[in-house]
C-alpha cells in the first residue's frame, strides 16, 4: 500500500481504493463459494445476483426506469462505433455526427463504412479546442440519430450543454465521464461507455438503450452485433465480461455510498477548479489546450513553455509519486486525468507540485 502512486492515467485508470480492497478480500473465495468470481459460472445464482444488482444500480444512480435496458458487452466503445450504425442506420436515413476529436472521428469513420453519414458539426478547424454549441449544429430532417462524444480524453474538452433535436434520438459515447455529474440521462436514447475510465476495469462496456429505440433496430445483422440479441437476455446470450461487471457493480455501490451523483459532482467540481486555477494564475507557464467554456472535468490537458520542460515535469512528477501525467502520444504535452476515483487530496498534491515545479524551473 505504501508504494501506491497518485494515478493520473487516462485509462485504464485509477479505481476507488475501497473497491480494490473488496476485490482483494473476495478474490480467492467469493462469498463462501470456495471459488473466485472469475471461476464461477455466469449462469450461477451468485453471478446472476451480481449482474442484476449492477443493472439496478445503474438505473437508480442515473434516474432511469425499466424502459431503459442496461447491457454489459465486450469489445469496448470502439465496437459500439460500428454497432450503433449497424443497428440504427437504415438505408433511407443518415446518421448525424458531431466531430470533437479522436474518438468521435473514429465513430464517424465506422458510420461512413456502414451507411450515410452527415457531419452535423465539428471543431476540427479550431484544433478541437472547444465543443460546438447546440445552435451551431446542422442536423438534417432525415437523421436517424445524432451522435456525440460527451468528453474528449485527448484534447481535454467536454460537453456542458447537450443538444436536443426534436424527433431525433440522441446517442452518446460517455466512456470517460459517465456517472461523474448530475445530468438528465433520460434525454438520451442510447448511451455507451467503456468501463476502464470511470466505471471499472477494461473489458466491460456498458450500453444503455431505450426500449423505444431498440424496436427500430435493423434486421439482418450478425447475432452478436444486434442489440436485440443481448437486451432480453440481460447480456447473458453468451459469456459476458463477468469480472468486469462485478467490479462495475462495486464501483456503482461506492458511488451510491458517496451520496450518489450529486455528491460525486461536488467533489469533481472542486478538483477541476483547483487544477484549472493554476492555469488561470500562471497562464504563460501552464497553458490549457481547451477553451475555458469547454474544459473537461475529467481530463485536464496542458502545455508548458517548452517540450524539454514538459519531459522534466513528467519525470519529476513520477519521482514525486504522481504518475500518468504524460499527454496522449498523438498530441504530446501533459494530461492529468481526474476521474471519480481520483481524490481531492490527490489533486491537491498535483497543484502543490505544479507550483513548486514552476518556482524551481
RAZI-V217691 format. One record per residue. N is the residue number from 1. RES is the residue in one letter. OMEGA is omega in radians with two decimals (* if undefined). Layout:
# RAZI-V217691
n->N res->RES omega->OMEGA
n->N res->RES omega->OMEGA
This chain:
# RAZI-V217691
n->1 res->X omega->-3.10
n->2 res->X omega->-3.08
n->3 res->X omega->-3.13
n->4 res->X omega->-3.14
n->5 res->X omega->2.93
n->6 res->X omega->-2.87
n->7 res->X omega->3.14
n->8 res->X omega->3.14
n->9 res->X omega->-3.03
n->10 res->X omega->3.11
n->11 res->X omega->-0.06
n->12 res->X omega->-2.96
n->13 res->X omega->-3.10
n->14 res->X omega->3.06
n->15 res->X omega->3.11
n->16 res->X omega->-3.12
n->17 res->X omega->3.11
n->18 res->X omega->3.12
n->19 res->X omega->3.14
n->20 res->X omega->3.12
n->21 res->X omega->3.10
n->22 res->X omega->3.10
n->23 res->X omega->3.13
n->24 res->X omega->-3.10
n->25 res->X omega->-3.04
n->26 res->X omega->-2.96
n->27 res->X omega->-3.07
n->28 res->X omega->-3.10
n->29 res->X omega->-3.08
n->30 res->X omega->3.03
n->31 res->X omega->3.03
n->32 res->X omega->3.14
n->33 res->X omega->-3.06
n->34 res->X omega->3.14
n->35 res->X omega->2.95
n->36 res->X omega->3.06
n->37 res->X omega->3.10
n->38 res->X omega->-3.13
n->39 res->X omega->-3.06
n->40 res->X omega->3.07
n->41 res->X omega->3.09
n->42 res->X omega->3.06
n->43 res->X omega->-3.08
n->44 res->X omega->3.09
n->45 res->X omega->3.14
n->46 res->X omega->3.14
n->47 res->X omega->3.11
n->48 res->X omega->3.12
n->49 res->X omega->3.10
n->50 res->X omega->-3.11
n->51 res->X omega->-3.13
n->52 res->X omega->-3.14
n->53 res->X omega->3.10
n->54 res->X omega->3.10
n->55 res->X omega->-3.12
n->56 res->X omega->-3.12
n->57 res->X omega->3.11
n->58 res->X omega->3.13
n->59 res->X omega->-3.10
n->60 res->X omega->-3.07
n->61 res->X omega->-3.10
n->62 res->X omega->3.09
n->63 res->X omega->-3.10
n->64 res->X omega->3.08
n->65 res->X omega->-3.04
n->66 res->X omega->2.96
n->67 res->X omega->3.04
n->68 res->X omega->3.05
n->69 res->X omega->3.08
n->70 res->X omega->-3.09
n->71 res->X omega->3.02
n->72 res->X omega->-3.04
n->73 res->X omega->3.05
n->74 res->X omega->3.04
n->75 res->X omega->3.11
n->76 res->X omega->3.09
n->77 res->X omega->-3.12
n->78 res->X omega->3.06
n->79 res->X omega->3.10
n->80 res->X omega->3.07
n->81 res->X omega->3.13
n->82 res->X omega->-3.09
n->83 res->X omega->-3.14
n->84 res->X omega->3.13
n->85 res->X omega->3.10
n->86 res->X omega->-3.09
n->87 res->X omega->-2.86
n->88 res->X omega->-3.11
n->89 res->X omega->3.12
n->90 res->X omega->-3.06
n->91 res->X omega->-3.06
n->92 res->X omega->3.13
n->93 res->X omega->3.09
n->94 res->X omega->2.99
n->95 res->X omega->3.14
n->96 res->X omega->-3.07
n->97 res->X omega->3.01
n->98 res->X omega->-3.08
n->99 res->X omega->3.11
n->100 res->X omega->3.08
n->101 res->X omega->-2.93
n->102 res->X omega->-3.00
n->103 res->X omega->3.07
n->104 res->X omega->3.10
n->105 res->X omega->3.11
n->106 res->X omega->3.09
n->107 res->X omega->3.12
n->108 res->X omega->3.13
n->109 res->X omega->-3.13
n->110 res->X omega->3.13
n->111 res->X omega->-3.14
n->112 res->X omega->3.08
n->113 res->X omega->-2.99
n->114 res->X omega->-3.07
n->115 res->X omega->-3.10
n->116 res->X omega->-3.11
n->117 res->X omega->3.07
n->118 res->X omega->3.11
n->119 res->X omega->-3.06
n->120 res->X omega->3.14
n->121 res->X omega->-3.12
n->122 res->X omega->3.00
n->123 res->X omega->-3.12
n->124 res->X omega->-3.11
n->125 res->X omega->3.08
n->126 res->X omega->-3.12
n->127 res->X omega->3.09
n->128 res->X omega->3.12
n->129 res->X omega->-3.02
n->130 res->X omega->3.03
n->131 res->X omega->3.09
n->132 res->X omega->3.12
n->133 res->X omega->3.12
n->134 res->X omega->-3.12
n->135 res->X omega->-3.13
n->136 res->X omega->-2.97
n->137 res->X omega->3.08
n->138 res->X omega->-3.12
n->139 res->X omega->-3.07
n->140 res->X omega->-3.10
n->141 res->X omega->-3.10
n->142 res->X omega->3.12
n->143 res->X omega->3.07
n->144 res->X omega->3.13
n->145 res->X omega->2.99
n->146 res->X omega->-3.09
n->147 res->X omega->3.07
n->148 res->X omega->3.04
n->149 res->X omega->-2.93
n->150 res->X omega->-3.10
n->151 res->X omega->3.13
n->152 res->X omega->-3.06
n->153 res->X omega->-3.03
n->154 res->X omega->-3.12
n->155 res->X omega->3.07
n->156 res->X omega->3.10
n->157 res->X omega->-3.06
n->158 res->X omega->3.04
n->159 res->X omega->2.99
n->160 res->X omega->3.10
n->161 res->X omega->-3.04
n->162 res->X omega->3.10
n->163 res->X omega->3.04
n->164 res->X omega->-3.12
n->165 res->X omega->-3.12
n->166 res->X omega->3.06
n->167 res->X omega->3.08
n->168 res->X omega->-3.14
n->169 res->X omega->3.12
n->170 res->X omega->-3.14
n->171 res->X omega->-3.02
n->172 res->X omega->2.93
n->173 res->X omega->-3.13
n->174 res->X omega->-3.02
n->175 res->X omega->-2.99
n->176 res->X omega->3.08
n->177 res->X omega->3.11
n->178 res->X omega->3.12
n->179 res->X omega->-3.11
n->180 res->X omega->-3.07
n->181 res->X omega->3.12
n->182 res->X omega->3.00
n->183 res->X omega->3.10
n->184 res->X omega->-3.10
n->185 res->X omega->-3.13
n->186 res->X omega->3.13
n->187 res->X omega->3.14
n->188 res->X omega->3.08
n->189 res->X omega->3.07
n->190 res->X omega->3.07
n->191 res->X omega->3.00
n->192 res->X omega->-3.07
n->193 res->X omega->2.94
n->194 res->X omega->-2.99
n->195 res->X omega->-2.84
n->196 res->X omega->3.10
n->197 res->X omega->-3.04
n->198 res->X omega->-3.02
n->199 res->X omega->-3.04
n->200 res->X omega->-3.12
n->201 res->X omega->3.04
n->202 res->X omega->3.08
n->203 res->X omega->3.11
n->204 res->X omega->3.09
n->205 res->X omega->3.10
n->206 res->X omega->3.04
n->207 res->X omega->3.10
n->208 res->X omega->-3.06
n->209 res->X omega->3.12
n->210 res->X omega->-3.09
n->211 res->X omega->3.14
n->212 res->X omega->3.13
n->213 res->X omega->3.14
n->214 res->X omega->-3.13
n->215 res->X omega->-3.11
n->216 res->X omega->-3.12
n->217 res->X omega->-3.13
n->218 res->X omega->3.03
n->219 res->X omega->3.00
n->220 res->X omega->3.14
n->221 res->X omega->3.00
n->222 res->X omega->-3.02
n->223 res->X omega->-3.07
n->224 res->X omega->-3.12
n->225 res->X omega->-3.14
n->226 res->X omega->3.14
n->227 res->X omega->-3.10
n->228 res->X omega->3.02
n->229 res->X omega->-2.98
n->230 res->X omega->-3.03
n->231 res->X omega->-3.12
n->232 res->X omega->3.14
n->233 res->X omega->-3.10
n->234 res->X omega->3.10
n->235 res->X omega->-3.07
n->236 res->X omega->3.08
n->237 res->X omega->3.02
n->238 res->X omega->3.11
n->239 res->X omega->-3.13
n->240 res->X omega->3.06
n->241 res->X omega->-2.91
n->242 res->X omega->-3.11
n->243 res->X omega->3.10
n->244 res->X omega->3.12
n->245 res->X omega->3.10
n->246 res->X omega->-3.13
n->247 res->X omega->3.07
n->248 res->X omega->3.10
n->249 res->X omega->3.14
n->250 res->X omega->3.12
n->251 res->X omega->3.11
n->252 res->X omega->3.06
n->253 res->X omega->3.11
n->254 res->X omega->3.11
n->255 res->X omega->3.13
n->256 res->X omega->-3.14
n->257 res->X omega->3.07
n->258 res->X omega->-3.07
n->259 res->X omega->3.11
n->260 res->X omega->-3.04
n->261 res->X omega->3.14
n->262 res->X omega->3.14
n->263 res->X omega->3.12
n->264 res->X omega->3.12
n->265 res->X omega->-3.13
n->266 res->X omega->3.12
n->267 res->X omega->3.14
n->268 res->X omega->3.09
n->269 res->X omega->-3.13
n->270 res->X omega->-3.13
n->271 res->X omega->-3.09
n->272 res->X omega->3.09
n->273 res->X omega->-3.13
n->274 res->X omega->-3.07
n->275 res->X omega->3.13
n->276 res->X omega->3.07
n->277 res->X omega->3.08
n->278 res->X omega->3.10
n->279 res->X omega->-3.06
n->280 res->X omega->3.09
n->281 res->X omega->-3.11
n->282 res->X omega->-3.02
n->283 res->X omega->3.14
n->284 res->X omega->-3.12
n->285 res->X omega->3.07
n->286 res->X omega->-3.06
n->287 res->X omega->3.09
n->288 res->X omega->-3.09
n->289 res->X omega->-3.13
n->290 res->X omega->3.02
n->291 res->X omega->-3.02
n->292 res->X omega->-3.07
n->293 res->X omega->3.11
n->294 res->X omega->-3.09
n->295 res->X omega->3.11
n->296 res->X omega->3.03
n->297 res->X omega->-3.04
n->298 res->X omega->-3.08
n->299 res->X omega->-3.09
n->300 res->X omega->-3.07
n->301 res->X omega->-3.06
n->302 res->X omega->3.08
n->303 res->X omega->3.01
n->304 res->X omega->-3.06
n->305 res->X omega->3.13
n->306 res->X omega->3.11
n->307 res->X omega->3.10
n->308 res->X omega->3.09
n->309 res->X omega->3.11
n->310 res->X omega->3.10
n->311 res->X omega->3.13
n->312 res->X omega->3.12
n->313 res->X omega->-3.13
n->314 res->X omega->-3.13
n->315 res->X omega->-3.14
n->316 res->X omega->3.09
n->317 res->X omega->3.11
n->318 res->X omega->3.11
n->319 res->X omega->3.13
n->320 res->X omega->3.10
n->321 res->X omega->3.12
n->322 res->X omega->-3.03
n->323 res->X omega->3.02
n->324 res->X omega->-3.06
n->325 res->X omega->3.13
n->326 res->X omega->3.10
n->327 res->X omega->3.12
n->328 res->X omega->-3.07
n->329 res->X omega->-3.09
n->330 res->X omega->-3.08
n->331 res->X omega->-3.11
n->332 res->X omega->-3.13
n->333 res->X omega->-3.07
n->334 res->X omega->3.14
n->335 res->X omega->3.02
n->336 res->X omega->3.12
n->337 res->X omega->-2.98
n->338 res->X omega->3.13
n->339 res->X omega->-3.06
n->340 res->X omega->-3.03
n->341 res->X omega->3.05
n->342 res->X omega->-3.08
n->343 res->X omega->3.03
n->344 res->X omega->3.12
n->345 res->X omega->3.10
n->346 res->X omega->3.11
n->347 res->X omega->3.08
n->348 res->X omega->3.09
n->349 res->X omega->3.11
n->350 res->X omega->-3.13
n->351 res->X omega->3.09
n->352 res->X omega->3.12
n->353 res->X omega->-3.13
n->354 res->X omega->3.12
n->355 res->X omega->-3.13
n->356 res->X omega->-3.13
n->357 res->X omega->3.12
n->358 res->X omega->-3.12
n->359 res->X omega->-3.09
n->360 res->X omega->-3.06
n->361 res->X omega->*
